Amino acid sequence: MTPFSAEEMASAVSELAKLKKIPITVYMKDGGAKLEEKIRALSERIDFTRKNGFAPSQLSLAVSSPAMARLKIQKQLQIDQHREKMSAEQIVFKNFHRSLANRPKPSDKEVTTAQLTVSLLPHQETGLKWLLFRENEDPAGGILADDMGMGKTIILIALILRHKELAVTSLSETSYNTAAMNRCTGTLIVCPPSFVGQWEDEIHRRCKKNCLKVAIYHGSYRNQLDSKLHQ
């Protein structure tokens, strides 16, 4: 007698349960003899399998050839890659939800940096607080999407200046992770050519003297600024 494979065993048990539910009556041509024989044979083979173990899976036999083995390996690699992708996405969503739980309250504000020549408005202090919070998150960064005229430029200038202040502030004096925030000593501003002069003018007007240096990387002479940018 040959035992069932693991795949066949589940089907055999299910089939046996269905056969046992069929009522045997005298109205059957053979009096139910064939049905009883089928139930007996199926029961014996199930019991034999339980005592002696499963037969080799037909799927395992099918992949004995090198070509089928390669297909099986490729399929497993695809499954592993999908699991890794799902795991990475779960980490991102977990960090995102943690970030939402820890985000600043609308009433939280960041004080105006002393290096500005003007004071930030209340909504700008709130925006600065949120930007600093986002800079400290993983992944870092965010989008400031206030309406036109709300002072997005001055908020970002204040963010740059606040970074400079935090660079010389010890971790015990601030709630921000300064080691994670200050990865470089410069800020790259990418904007349309028509806004380049506006940014430069805003920095000169809104910042105290020698607080920030500006280098405009634009035009036919931009390659000559390489050495200056390294400073």
SULMOWO-V865954 format. One record per pair of residues at least 12 apart in sequence whose ideal C-beta (glycine too) atoms are under 6 Angstrom apart, sorted by the first residue. I is the first residue (numbers start at 0). J is the second residue. Records with the same first field share a line. If there is no record, write none. Layout:
I: J ; J
This chain:
0: 47
2: 47 ; 48 ; 51 ; 54
3: 48
4: 53 ; 54 ; 56
5: 53
8: 48
11: 45
15: 41
18: 38
94: 137
98: 136
103: 128 ; 129 ; 132
107: 128
108: 124 ; 125 ; 128
109: 124 ; 127 ; 128
112: 157 ; 160 ; 161
114: 160 ; 207 ; 210
115: 205
116: 205 ; 207
117: 205
123: 150 ; 154
126: 154
127: 154 ; 157
130: 158
134: 180
135: 175 ; 176 ; 180
152: 201
153: 205
156: 205
159: 186
165: 177
166: 181
195: 215 ; 217
199: 213
214: 227 ; 228
